[in-house]
């Protein structure tokens, strides 16, 4: 079973939304699906694919974390 937790959580905030702590690819997928301000963009799509691959054990979780952070930046959010 793949490790589904990140070494360090990502604190994510978007304008007009509460801050969310994302601790792994499963929570990242939830954020990408339920809380994302604009469900488009190359980095958004890459983040969804990377998180899915991490959950399936095809990609290390830390790689999915890096792609997720890039997607947050693309969407105008902030990481803390």
MARTIVEX-857534 format. One record per residue (C-alpha): x, y, z; residue in one letter. Coordinates in steps of 0.25 Angstrom, whole numbers. Example, Ala and Ser with C-alpha at 12.3 -4.5 7.8 and 13.67 -1.06 7.14 Angstrom:
% MARTIVEX-857534
+-------+-------+-------+------+
|    px |    py |    pz | type |
+-------+-------+-------+------+
|    49 |   -18 |    31 |    A |
|    55 |    -4 |    29 |    S |
+-------+-------+-------+------+
% end
This chain:
% MARTIVEX-857534
+-------+-------+-------+------+
|    px |    py |    pz | type |
+-------+-------+-------+------+
|     0 |     0 |     0 |    X |
|     6 |    14 |    -4 |    X |
|     9 |    24 |     7 |    X |
|    -2 |    34 |     5 |    X |
|     4 |    45 |    15 |    X |
|    13 |    56 |    12 |    X |
|    25 |    59 |    20 |    X |
|    20 |    73 |    22 |    X |
|     6 |    77 |    21 |    X |
|     3 |    89 |    11 |    X |
|    -6 |   100 |    17 |    X |
|   -14 |   105 |     5 |    X |
|   -22 |   118 |     4 |    X |
|   -30 |   124 |    -7 |    X |
|   -37 |   138 |    -7 |    X |
|   -51 |   137 |    -1 |    X |
|   -48 |   123 |     5 |    X |
|   -44 |   118 |    18 |    X |
|   -30 |   112 |    19 |    X |
|   -28 |    97 |    18 |    X |
|   -17 |    88 |    23 |    X |
|   -14 |    78 |    12 |    X |
|    -7 |    66 |    18 |    X |
|    -6 |    56 |     6 |    X |
|   -11 |    53 |    -8 |    X |
|   -24 |    49 |    -4 |    X |
|   -27 |    62 |     3 |    X |
|   -21 |    69 |    -9 |    X |
|   -31 |    62 |   -18 |    X |
|   -42 |    66 |    -9 |    X |
|   -37 |    81 |   -10 |    X |
|   -35 |    80 |   -25 |    X |
|   -49 |    74 |   -27 |    X |
|   -57 |    82 |   -16 |    X |
|   -50 |    95 |   -13 |    X |
|   -43 |    99 |   -25 |    X |
|   -46 |   113 |   -30 |    X |
|   -44 |   110 |   -45 |    X |
|   -44 |    96 |   -50 |    X |
|   -35 |    98 |   -62 |    X |
|   -21 |   100 |   -65 |    X |
|    -9 |    91 |   -69 |    X |
|    -4 |    90 |   -54 |    X |
|   -18 |    87 |   -49 |    X |
|   -19 |    75 |   -58 |    X |
|    -5 |    71 |   -55 |    X |
|    -8 |    72 |   -40 |    X |
|   -20 |    63 |   -41 |    X |
|   -12 |    53 |   -49 |    X |
|    -1 |    53 |   -40 |    X |
|    -9 |    51 |   -27 |    X |
|   -17 |    40 |   -34 |    X |
|    -3 |    33 |   -38 |    X |
|     2 |    35 |   -23 |    X |
|   -11 |    29 |   -18 |    X |
|    -9 |    17 |   -28 |    X |
|     5 |    15 |   -23 |    X |
|    11 |    19 |   -37 |    X |
|    17 |    32 |   -32 |    X |
|    24 |    36 |   -19 |    X |
|    15 |    45 |   -10 |    X |
|    26 |    56 |   -10 |    X |
|    25 |    57 |   -25 |    X |
|    10 |    59 |   -24 |    X |
|    12 |    70 |   -13 |    X |
|    21 |    78 |   -22 |    X |
|    12 |    78 |   -34 |    X |
|     0 |    81 |   -25 |    X |
|     8 |    93 |   -20 |    X |
|    10 |    98 |   -34 |    X |
|    -5 |    97 |   -37 |    X |
|    -8 |   105 |   -24 |    X |
|     1 |   116 |   -30 |    X |
|    -5 |   115 |   -44 |    X |
|   -19 |   117 |   -38 |    X |
|   -15 |   129 |   -30 |    X |
|   -15 |   123 |   -16 |    X |
|    -4 |   123 |    -6 |    X |
|     3 |   112 |     2 |    X |
|     8 |   114 |    16 |    X |
+-------+-------+-------+------+
% end
